[in-house]
């Protein structure tokens, strides 16, 4: 383009003309590669400082193809001309082109630190490089700071060059990767698109994305987000729209009314390319050898290159000035003897004879004699002689200046600094990419209120979290209220409370462990169905969640090594494993207990080594023993016998673990299949060794039905019961009277009773 004269202030030329020149002279390969390169140099979202000024369709951020090269036109940007500055002054080496008919530069004598400001990415033979773009103003400041102090540290350079600066803006999230890249030449930088949470005119929240990460295809990002929403992996988004126009980028995510905007935004960052990481690998050729360069290396090599360019340019200019001064000296001699020289020329037979005589008579060189012979008659006027004398005097001063520059390195460095400042004033701009310095310390939990929620898991595996405020307290024996929408064959199987900041360990009936944060469980109303656990956890085919454990922190080593998960199965097997073994679950889950083919995991409890364990079976018997009776085992162990069962139809229905601090205040609550329940003091269950048949905890009859659960409760607890129809009732545990182990149980959740019975004082009515 430079040779074609397609400069920034000249008319555009057809792209096909430019591509043809490249193919014919320098790059005899496919025209597509040449045109695509020129297109990229013209795209402001691809280049931090575009080098080509394109006219026509040069593609888009959505990945649209540019128009064919016969339709588009191009010319150089002004900043590109700085890349070519002084190329005609022998500042860089040239080599022959592919057919040895032309010469081409091996490198451009650029005033722009192009490798740093526009970056580079590519793969060679066994060698890859990825240099990110930076801000020109910052890089110039860093270059000048280095020239002022060659011993400057990288830390001090980073006061000038803050971080990479991407053409599409965005926010660098966390500074440690930037620091590592600047100090070593390798690092990982996380870039987030710029998003804002706003409310529309209807009061609904929206996420507005105004900037996306570098080299991200906007259309692909939107499509990926839409697919995640359709697959149910991205909750809380009702609509996605691309409202981008010529004024700027704008992608709108409409949120559902019950969605937590900060969580949705973080999920967008996690699951889509709205957050992208870049691996910095600053490998460049230094004297023909690939070398890994830190920030100071990159700057120092550029300064050394510019220094060489200034020396070669100055030598060229000095040589040209000396040649011109030499000619002018000859012209001045001729003007001093003009009459004699005119006679000499008039009397000479040929120009060669005149030149030879001039050289002999006036001690002129061949170049001077030739210049005198070529001199026009108008140069003989007095005014022209004055001009020649002035030009000669100025040249003598210029020659002296060039010699000083070549003799003085400080002068050369000042020239580089002045040129850099000129580049900065002409092309420098503000940063486009923001920096969040403490990004790696910001946690999504900081954006989520720490509150208690109710977690429900249905028999068919639908899970949700609901605010406890949605459940109104009632008295026992009432009809209850609609609690959850389920299918006809489904019913709520697990109901418990947890804090949104807790970790949750899910244990399946086949003995696998999976991990989630409570806030990652989708929020729903009290009547909503929830979301299938399979969409949150990668469960094996046919496996179901059977137990859960909530843990405040999985990073506290002291806590992890002094707490255990105690398991029991339906066949009465019990096992204890240190909590630390479950602190690093994989996405596909890890083995928690080896469950036999005819058995399944029933319960898992968090203990500290000092708990008492109670097991209860279907036929109304329970056993109590200290957890020391079970030694700690590895994750893949099967366990030992906890309770002896009477027959094949018998099975364990529940496990309770009670700490010594809670023993005095804890009662044992048992509930039967037909809604009968009873509360008994813990002390009535004497401690025995594990493996026994236990003692009676409830009289099992046809009216009560078999035992379905055993719970450890206190008077401060509320009891929530949900039947297979999805009807819930919640009341204080104090409403269930204390009774002995052999006493008749009360009807806690008979749904057919009239609510007026809540006011009756006589408990006999409920125990008929």
C-alpha positions in Angstrom: 0.0 0.0 0.0 2.9 2.3 0.7 4.4 1.6 -2.7 1.0 2.1 -4.3 0.8 5.5 -2.6 -2.5 4.6 -0.9 -1.7 6.9 2.1 -4.2 8.2 4.6 -4.8 11.5 2.7 -5.0 9.9 -0.7 -8.1 8.3 -2.4 -9.1 4.8 -1.6 -8.1 2.0 -4.0 -9.9 -1.2 -4.7 -9.0 -4.0 -2.3 -8.5 -6.4 -5.2 -5.8 -4.0 -6.6 -3.9 -4.1 -3.4 -4.2 -7.8 -3.0 -3.0 -8.3 -6.5 0.1 -6.2 -5.9 0.9 -8.3 -2.8 0.4 -11.6 -4.7 2.5 -10.5 -7.7 5.4 -9.0 -5.8 5.7 -10.5 -2.3 3.3 -13.3 -1.3 2.6 -15.8 -4.1 -0.1 -17.7 -2.2 -3.8 -17.6 -1.8 -5.6 -14.3 -2.3 -7.9 -15.2 0.6 -5.1 -15.2 3.2 -3.9 -11.8 1.9 -7.4 -10.2 1.9 -8.4 -11.7 5.3 -5.2 -10.2 6.7 -6.0 -6.7 5.3 -9.6 -7.0 6.6 -8.4 -7.8 10.1 -6.0 -4.8 10.0 -9.1 -2.7 9.3 -11.4 -4.1 12.0 -11.5 -1.8 15.1 -12.7 -4.8 17.3 -9.7 -6.9 16.2 -6.9 -4.4 16.3 -6.3 -2.0 19.2 -4.9 0.5 16.6 -6.2 -0.4 13.1 -3.6 -0.1 10.4 -6.0 0.0 7.4 -8.8 2.4 6.7 -11.5 0.3 5.0 -14.5 1.5 3.0 -17.3 -1.0 2.5 -18.3 -4.1 4.4 -15.4 -5.4 6.4 -17.3 -7.9 8.6 -18.7 -7.6 12.1 -18.3 -8.7 15.7 -20.9 -11.4 14.9 -18.5 -13.2 12.7 -20.1 -12.0 9.4 -17.8 -12.3 6.4 -16.6 -9.1 4.7 -17.7 -8.3 1.2 -15.6 -9.7 -1.6 -12.4 -7.7 -2.3 -13.8 -6.5 -5.7 -16.5 -4.5 -3.7 -14.4 -3.0 -1.0 -11.7 -0.2 -1.0 -8.9 0.6 1.4 -6.1 2.9 2.2 -3.5 3.2 5.0 -4.3 4.7 8.4 -2.1 7.5 9.4 -0.6 5.4 12.2 0.4 2.8 9.7 2.6 5.4 7.9 4.5 5.6 11.1 5.4 2.0 10.7 6.9 2.9 7.3 8.7 6.0 8.4 12.3 6.3 7.1 12.1 3.0 5.3 13.8 4.6 2.3 16.8 5.7 4.4 18.5 2.3 4.6 17.2 1.9 8.2 16.4 -1.8 7.9 17.9 -4.7 6.0 16.3 -5.8 2.7 16.2 -9.2 1.0 15.1 -10.5 -2.4 11.5 -11.4 -3.0 10.5 -14.9 -4.1 11.7 -14.4 -7.7 14.7 -12.2 -7.0 13.2 -9.3 -9.0 12.5 -7.0 -6.1 13.8 -6.4 -2.6 11.6 -6.3 0.5 12.3 -5.3 4.1 13.0 -8.0 6.6 11.3 -5.8 9.3 9.6 -2.4 9.2 11.4 0.6 10.8 8.4 1.3 13.0 8.1 4.2 15.3 5.1 2.3 16.9 5.9 -0.5 19.4 3.5 -2.6 17.3 4.1 -6.0 19.0 3.0 -4.5 22.4 0.2 -2.2 21.3 -1.5 -4.6 18.8 -0.3 -7.9 20.1 0.3 -11.1 18.1 -0.9 -14.6 18.1 0.4 -17.6 16.2 1.9 -21.1 16.1 5.1 -22.0 14.4 7.0 -25.3 14.4 6.9 -26.4 18.0 6.6 -22.8 19.2 3.5 -20.7 20.0 3.1 -17.0 20.9 0.3 -14.9 22.3 1.1 -11.3 23.0 -1.9 -9.3 24.1 -2.6 -5.7 22.9 -1.7 -2.7 25.2 -2.5 1.0 25.4 -0.1 3.1 23.2 0.0 6.0 25.7 1.0 3.7 28.6 3.6 1.9 26.5 5.2 5.2 25.4 5.3 6.3 29.0 7.0 2.9 29.9 9.5 3.3 27.1 10.5 6.8 28.2 10.8 5.6 31.8 13.1 2.9 30.7 15.2 5.3 28.7 15.5 7.5 31.8 16.6 4.6 33.9 17.9 1.4 32.4 17.8 -0.3 35.8 14.1 0.3 36.3 12.2 -2.7 37.8 9.2 -4.4 36.3 7.2 -3.3 39.3 8.1 0.4 38.5 7.3 -0.2 34.8 3.9 -1.4 35.8 3.1 2.0 37.2 3.1 3.2 33.5 2.0 0.0 31.7 -0.9 -1.0 33.8 -2.2 -4.1 32.0 -3.3 -5.2 28.5 -5.8 -3.0 26.9 -8.3 -4.7 24.5 -10.0 -3.0 21.6 -13.4 -4.3 22.7 -13.0 -3.0 26.3 -14.2 -5.2 29.1 -12.8 -5.6 32.6 -9.7 -7.5 33.6 -10.8 -9.5 36.6 -8.0 -9.9 39.1 -4.4 -8.5 38.8 -2.3 -11.5 39.8 -2.3 -12.9 36.2 -1.3 -9.6 34.8 1.6 -9.3 37.3 2.8 -12.8 36.5 2.7 -12.1 32.7 4.6 -8.9 33.0 7.2 -10.4 35.3 7.8 -13.8 33.6 6.3 -13.5 30.1 3.7 -16.1 30.9 0.4 -15.8 32.7 -3.4 -16.1 32.6 -5.6 -13.1 32.4 -9.3 -13.2 33.0 -11.4 -10.7 31.0 -15.1 -10.1 31.6 -17.5 -8.3 29.4 -19.0 -5.1 30.9 -22.4 -5.7 32.2 -24.9 -3.5 34.2 -27.9 -4.6 36.2 -30.8 -2.1 35.6 -34.6 -2.0 36.0 -36.9 -1.6 33.1 -40.0 0.6 33.1 -42.1 -2.3 34.4 -39.8 -2.8 37.4 -38.2 -6.0 36.1 -34.4 -6.4 36.3 -32.3 -6.6 33.2 -28.6 -7.3 32.5 -27.3 -4.9 29.9 -24.0 -6.0 28.3 -22.2 -3.1 26.6 -18.7 -4.6 26.0 -17.7 -8.2 25.4 -14.2 -9.9 25.7 -11.6 -9.6 23.0 -12.0 -12.0 20.0 -15.4 -13.2 21.3 -18.1 -13.7 18.6 -21.1 -11.8 19.9 -23.6 -13.9 18.0 -22.1 -17.2 19.2 -22.1 -15.9 22.8 -25.8 -15.0 22.6 -26.6 -18.4 21.0 -24.7 -20.2 23.7 -26.6 -18.4 26.4 -29.9 -19.1 24.7 -29.0 -22.8 24.5 -28.2 -22.9 28.2 -31.5 -21.3 29.0 -33.4 -23.8 26.8 -31.6 -26.7 28.4 -32.4 -25.5 31.9 -28.8 -25.0 32.8 -29.1 -21.2 33.1 -32.0 -20.2 35.3 -33.7 -16.8 35.7 -33.5 -15.5 32.1 -36.8 -14.9 30.3 -35.6 -13.3 27.1 -32.3 -12.4 25.3 -32.1 -9.5 22.7 -29.3 -8.1 20.6 -29.9 -4.3 20.4 -26.5 -3.4 19.0 -26.4 -0.7 16.3 -23.9 1.7 14.8 -23.8 3.6 18.1 -22.4 0.7 20.1 -22.9 -2.8 21.4 -25.9 -3.7 23.5 -27.1 -7.1 24.5 -30.1 -7.3 26.9 -30.9 -10.2 29.2 -34.5 -9.9 30.6 -34.7 -11.6 34.0 -37.6 -13.4 35.6 -39.2 -11.7 38.6 -37.9 -14.2 41.2 -34.4 -14.3 39.7 -31.4 -13.0 41.7 -29.7 -10.8 39.1 -26.2 -11.0 40.6 -26.4 -14.8 40.6 -27.6 -14.9 37.0 -24.8 -12.5 35.9 -22.2 -14.7 37.6 -23.7 -17.8 35.9 -23.3 -15.9 32.6 -19.7 -15.3 33.4 -19.2 -19.0 34.4 -21.0 -20.7 31.5 -20.6 -18.4 28.5 -17.8 -16.5 26.8 -18.9 -13.3 28.6 -15.9 -14.2 30.8 -12.8 -15.5 28.9 -9.3 -16.2 30.0 -6.2 -15.5 27.9 -2.9 -17.3 28.2 -0.1 -14.9 27.8 3.0 -16.4 26.1 5.3 -13.5 25.1 7.6 -15.4 22.7 9.3 -13.3 20.0 12.2 -13.6 17.7 15.3 -11.9 19.1 18.1 -11.8 16.5 16.5 -14.8 14.8 16.0 -16.9 17.9 12.7 -17.4 19.8 12.8 -16.0 23.3 10.4 -15.6 26.2 10.2 -11.9 27.1 8.9 -10.1 30.1 7.6 -6.5 30.0 11.1 -5.0 30.5 12.5 -7.3 27.8 9.9 -6.2 25.3 10.5 -2.5 26.0 14.3 -2.8 26.0 14.4 -4.7 22.7 12.2 -2.1 21.1 14.4 0.7 22.4 17.5 -1.1 21.1 15.8 -1.5 17.7 14.8 2.2 17.5 18.3 3.1 18.6 19.7 1.2 15.6 17.1 2.8 13.3 18.1 6.3 14.5 21.8 5.5 13.9 21.3 4.1 10.4 18.9 6.9 9.5 21.4 9.5 10.8 24.3 7.9 8.8 22.1 8.0 5.7 21.1 11.6 6.2 24.8 12.5 7.0 25.9 10.8 3.8 23.3 12.6 1.7 24.1 15.9 3.3 27.8 15.5 2.7 27.1 14.6 -1.0 25.0 17.7 -1.4 27.5 19.9 0.3 30.2 18.5 -1.9 28.1 19.5 -5.0 27.4 22.9 -3.6 31.1 23.5 -3.0 31.7 22.8 -6.7 28.9 25.2 -7.7 30.4 27.9 -5.5 33.8 27.4 -7.1 32.2 27.7 -10.5 30.3 30.9 -9.6 33.6 32.4 -8.4 35.2 31.8 -11.8 32.1 31.9 -13.9 33.5 33.8 -16.9 36.6 31.5 -17.3 34.5 28.4 -16.9 32.0 29.6 -19.5 34.9 30.1 -21.9 36.3 26.7 -21.0 33.0 25.0 -21.8 32.5 27.0 -25.0 35.9 26.0 -26.3 35.6 22.3 -25.4 34.8 19.9 -28.2 32.8 17.4 -26.1 31.2 17.4 -22.6 33.7 14.8 -21.5 36.5 17.0 -22.6 35.0 20.0 -20.7 34.6 17.8 -17.6 38.1 16.6 -17.7 39.5 20.2 -18.1 37.3 21.4 -15.2 38.6 18.7 -13.0 42.2 19.5 -13.9 42.1 23.3 -13.8 40.0 23.8 -10.7 40.7 20.5 -8.7 37.1 19.4 -8.8 35.8 15.9 -8.5 33.9 14.2 -11.2 30.5 14.7 -9.4 31.3 18.5 -9.0 32.3 18.9 -12.6 29.2 17.1 -13.8 27.0 19.3 -11.6 28.6 22.4 -13.1 27.9 21.2 -16.6 24.3 20.4 -15.7 23.8 23.8 -14.1 21.1 26.0 -15.7 21.9 29.5 -16.8 19.4 31.0 -14.3 21.7 29.9 -11.5 24.2 32.5 -12.6 22.0 35.3 -11.2 23.1 37.0 -8.0 20.0 35.8 -6.1 20.7 32.2 -7.0 24.2 32.5 -5.8 22.9 33.8 -2.5 20.6 30.8 -2.2 23.4 28.3 -2.9 25.6 29.9 -0.3 22.8 29.8 2.3 22.0 26.2 1.5 25.6 25.3 1.9 25.9 27.1 5.2 22.8 25.3 6.5 24.1 22.0 5.3 27.4 22.5 7.2 25.4 23.0 10.4 23.2 19.9 9.7 26.3 17.8 9.0 27.8 18.9 12.3 24.5 18.0 14.1 24.4 14.5 12.5 28.0 13.9 13.6 27.2 14.9 17.1 24.2 12.6 17.1 26.4 9.7 15.9 29.0 10.5 18.6 26.5 11.0 21.5 24.2 8.2 22.7 22.3 10.5 25.0 21.3 12.7 22.1 20.1 9.6 20.2 18.0 8.5 23.2 16.5 12.0 23.5 15.6 11.8 19.8 13.8 8.5 20.5 12.0 10.0 23.5 10.9 13.0 21.5 9.6 10.8 18.7 7.7 8.7 21.2 6.1 11.7 22.8 5.1 12.9 19.3 3.5 9.5 18.6 1.7 9.6 22.0 0.3 13.1 21.3 -0.8 12.1 17.8 -2.3 8.7 18.4 -2.5 8.1 22.2 -5.9 7.5 23.8 -7.5 6.5 27.1 -7.7 2.9 28.3 -10.7 0.9 27.0 -10.3 -2.0 29.4 -11.0 -1.5 33.1 -9.0 -3.3 35.9 -10.5 -4.9 39.0 -7.3 -5.3 41.0 -8.8 -7.5 43.7 -11.0 -9.6 41.4 -9.7 -12.9 42.6 -10.7 -12.0 46.1 -14.3 -11.1 45.2 -16.7 -14.0 45.8 -20.2 -14.5 44.5 -21.2 -15.1 48.1 -20.6 -11.4 48.8 -23.5 -10.6 46.5 -25.9 -13.1 48.1 -27.6 -12.5 51.5 -26.8 -15.2 54.1 -30.3 -16.4 55.1 -31.9 -19.6 56.0 -34.0 -21.3 53.4 -36.1 -24.5 53.1 -34.8 -27.1 50.7 -37.2 -29.7 49.3 -36.4 -32.7 47.3 -39.2 -34.8 45.8 -39.4 -38.5 45.4 -38.8 -38.1 41.6 -35.8 -35.9 42.2 -37.1 -32.3 41.9 -35.2 -29.8 44.1 -35.8 -26.1 45.1 -35.0 -23.7 47.8 -37.7 -21.5 49.3 -37.7 -18.7 51.8 -38.8 -19.8 55.3 -41.1 -16.8 55.4 -43.3 -18.6 52.9 -44.3 -21.2 55.4 -46.9 -20.1 57.9 -46.9 -21.7 61.3 -50.0 -23.7 62.3 -51.2 -26.0 65.0 -50.9 -29.8 64.7 -53.9 -31.8 63.5 -55.0 -29.2 61.0 -55.6 -29.5 57.3 -52.4 -27.6 56.4 -51.8 -25.6 53.2 -50.7 -26.3 49.7 -47.0 -26.7 49.8 -45.6 -28.0 46.5 -46.9 -28.9 43.1 -45.9 -32.5 42.2 -46.9 -35.0 39.7 -49.5 -37.6 40.7 -46.9 -40.3 41.2 -44.5 -37.8 42.9 -44.3 -36.6 46.5 -41.9 -34.6 48.7 -39.4 -36.9 50.2 -36.9 -34.6 51.9 -37.4 -31.3 53.6 -34.7 -29.4 55.6 -33.3 -26.0 56.2 -29.9 -24.6 55.3 -28.1 -21.3 54.9 -27.5 -20.0 51.4 -23.8 -19.8 52.1 -23.5 -23.5 53.2 -21.9 -26.2 51.2 -24.2 -29.2 50.5 -23.0 -32.7 50.1 -25.5 -34.9 48.4 -25.4 -38.7 48.9 -27.1 -41.1 46.6 -28.7 -44.5 47.3 -25.8 -46.1 45.5 -23.3 -44.5 47.8 -22.0 -41.6 45.6 -21.3 -38.1 46.9 -21.9 -34.8 44.9 -21.3 -31.2 45.9 -23.2 -27.9 45.6 -23.6 -24.5 47.2 -27.0 -23.8 48.6 -27.4 -20.6 46.5 -26.8 -22.7 43.4 -30.0 -24.5 44.0 -32.8 -22.8 42.0 -35.1 -20.7 44.0 -38.9 -21.4 43.7 -42.2 -20.5 45.3 -43.7 -22.7 47.9 -46.1 -24.2 45.3 -43.6 -24.6 42.5 -42.3 -28.0 41.4 -38.6 -27.2 41.5 -35.9 -28.4 39.1 -34.7 -31.9 38.4 -31.6 -32.7 40.4 -30.1 -34.4 37.3 -29.8 -30.9 35.8 -27.7 -29.8 38.7 -25.7 -32.9 39.5 -24.3 -35.5 37.1 -26.1 -38.5 38.7 -25.7 -42.0 37.3 -28.7 -43.5 35.5 -31.4 -44.6 38.0 -29.6 -43.2 41.0 -31.4 -41.0 43.5 -30.5 -38.5 46.3 -31.0 -40.2 49.6 -29.2 -38.0 52.1 -27.6 -34.6 52.5 -25.1 -32.9 54.8 -24.7 -29.1 55.1 -21.2 -27.8 55.9 -20.1 -24.2 56.6 -16.7 -24.5 55.1 -14.7 -27.1 53.1 -11.4 -25.3 53.4 -10.8 -25.5 57.1 -8.3 -28.4 57.5 -8.8 -28.6 61.3 -12.5 -28.9 61.0 -12.3 -31.4 58.1 -9.9 -33.7 60.0 -11.9 -33.7 63.2 -15.4 -34.3 61.8 -16.9 -37.3 60.1 -19.7 -38.4 57.9 -21.6 -41.3 59.5 -23.7 -43.4 57.1 -26.4 -46.0 57.6 -28.1 -48.3 55.0 -31.5 -49.9 54.9 -30.0 -53.2 55.8 -28.6 -51.9 59.1 -25.0 -51.3 57.9 -23.2 -48.3 59.5 -20.0 -46.6 58.5 -17.9 -43.5 59.6 -15.5 -41.6 57.3 -13.5 -38.5 58.0 -15.0 -35.3 56.4 -11.7 -34.4 54.7 -12.2 -37.3 52.3 -15.2 -35.4 50.9 -13.6 -31.9 50.6 -12.7 -32.4 46.9 -15.6 -34.0 45.0 -15.4 -34.4 41.3 -18.1 -33.2 38.9 -19.2 -36.8 38.3 -19.2 -37.5 42.0 -17.0 -39.7 44.2 -17.7 -42.9 46.1 -18.8 -42.3 49.6 -19.7 -45.9 50.7 -19.6 -49.3 49.1 -23.3 -50.3 49.0 -24.2 -54.0 48.4 -26.5 -54.8 45.5 -29.5 -55.7 47.7 -29.0 -52.6 49.9 -29.1 -48.8 49.6 -27.8 -45.8 51.5 -30.5 -44.3 53.8 -28.9 -41.5 55.9 -25.7 -39.5 56.2 -25.0 -37.3 59.2 -22.1 -34.9 60.2 -20.5 -35.9 63.5 -17.5 -34.9 65.6 -16.5 -38.3 67.1 -18.6 -37.7 70.3 -22.1 -38.3 69.0 -24.6 -40.9 70.0 -26.3 -42.7 67.1 -29.9 -44.0 67.1 -31.2 -46.3 64.4 -34.9 -47.3 64.0 -36.6 -50.1 62.0 -40.0 -50.4 60.3 -41.4 -52.5 63.2 -40.9 -49.9 65.8 -37.6 -50.8 67.4 -34.6 -48.5 68.0 -31.0 -48.9 69.1 -28.7 -46.3 70.6 -24.8 -46.5 70.8 -21.8 -44.2 70.8 -20.2 -43.5 67.5 -16.8 -44.7 68.9 -18.3 -48.2 68.4 -17.7 -47.6 64.7 -14.0 -47.0 63.6 -13.2 -44.5 60.9 -12.9 -46.1 57.4 -12.0 -45.0 53.9 -14.5 -43.9 51.3 -14.7 -47.2 49.5 -15.3 -49.4 52.6 -18.6 -51.1 53.2 -19.1 -50.6 56.9 -20.1 -52.7 59.8 -23.5 -53.9 61.2 -25.3 -51.2 63.2 -28.6 -53.0 64.0 -29.8 -56.5 63.6 -33.0 -56.8 61.6 -35.8 -59.3 62.4 -36.5 -60.6 58.9 -36.1 -59.8 55.2 -39.1 -57.5 55.3 -37.6 -55.4 58.0 -35.4 -52.4 57.2 -34.0 -49.3 58.8 -36.2 -46.2 58.4 -33.9 -43.5 59.9 -30.8 -42.5 61.8 -30.4 -39.8 64.4 -27.0 -38.5 65.7 -27.0 -36.4 68.9 -24.0 -34.5 70.4 -23.4 -34.6 74.2 -24.3 -30.9 74.4 -27.7 -31.5 72.9 -28.5 -34.7 74.8 -30.4 -33.1 77.7 -32.5 -30.9 75.4 -33.2 -33.5 72.6 -36.2 -35.6 72.3 -36.8 -38.5 69.9 -39.8 -38.1 67.5 -41.1 -41.1 65.6 -43.8 -40.9 62.9 -45.7 -43.8 61.3 -47.0 -44.3 57.8 -50.5 -43.2 58.6 -49.6 -40.0 60.3 -49.2 -41.0 63.9 -46.3 -39.5 65.9 -44.9 -39.5 69.4 -42.1 -37.6 71.3 -40.0 -39.4 73.9 -37.1 -38.3 76.1 -33.7 -39.4 74.8 -32.8 -40.8 78.2 -35.4 -43.5 77.8 -33.2 -45.1 75.1 -30.4 -46.7 77.0 -27.0 -47.1 75.3 -26.0 -50.5 74.1 -23.4 -52.0 71.7 -24.0 -51.7 68.0 -25.4 -54.8 66.2 -28.2 -55.5 68.7 -32.0 -55.6 68.1 -32.7 -52.5 70.1 -35.7 -51.5 72.2 -39.3 -50.7 71.4 -39.9 -47.1 70.4 -43.5 -47.3 69.1 -46.4 -49.8 69.1 -46.9 -50.7 65.5 -50.5 -51.7 64.6 -52.7 -51.7 61.4 -54.0 -48.4 62.5 -50.6 -46.7 62.8 -48.9 -48.5 60.0 -45.2 -49.2 60.0 -42.6 -46.6 61.2 -41.4 -44.2 58.5 -39.0 -41.9 60.2 -37.1 -41.1 63.4 -36.0 -37.6 64.3 -34.0 -35.8 67.0 -36.0 -32.7 68.0 -36.1 -29.9 70.7 -38.9 -27.8 72.0 -37.7 -24.9 69.9 -38.1 -26.8 66.6 -41.0 -26.6 64.2 -42.1 -29.8 62.6 -43.2 -29.7 58.9 -45.0 -32.7 57.5 -45.9 -33.2 53.8 -48.0 -36.1 52.6 -48.1 -37.8 49.2 -50.7 -35.3 47.9 -48.4 -32.4 48.5 -50.3 -31.0 51.5 -48.0 -29.5 54.2 -48.6 -28.7 57.8 -46.1 -26.9 60.1 -46.4 -26.6 63.9 -44.2 -26.4 66.9 -42.8 -29.7 68.3 -44.1 -28.6 71.7 -47.6 -29.4 70.3 -46.7 -33.1 70.3 -46.9 -34.3 74.0 -44.1 -36.2 75.6 -44.8 -39.9 76.1 -42.9 -43.0 77.1 -41.5 -45.5 74.6 -44.6 -47.7 75.0 -47.2 -45.0 74.9 -49.8 -44.7 72.2 -48.9 -42.1 69.5 -50.8 -39.0 68.5 -52.2 -38.2 65.0 -49.9 -35.3 64.0 -50.9 -34.9 60.3 -54.3 -36.4 59.7 -55.5 -34.3 56.8 -59.2 -35.0 57.0 -59.8 -33.3 60.3 -61.5 -30.0 60.6 -59.2 -27.1 61.7 -61.5 -26.3 64.6 -60.0 -29.3 66.4 -56.8 -27.1 66.8 -58.6 -25.4 69.7 -59.4 -28.6 71.6 -57.4 -29.2 74.8 -58.1 -32.9 75.2 -55.4 -35.0 73.4 -57.5 -38.2 73.7 -59.5 -37.1 70.6 -56.3 -37.4 68.5 -55.3 -40.9 69.8 -58.4 -42.8 69.2 
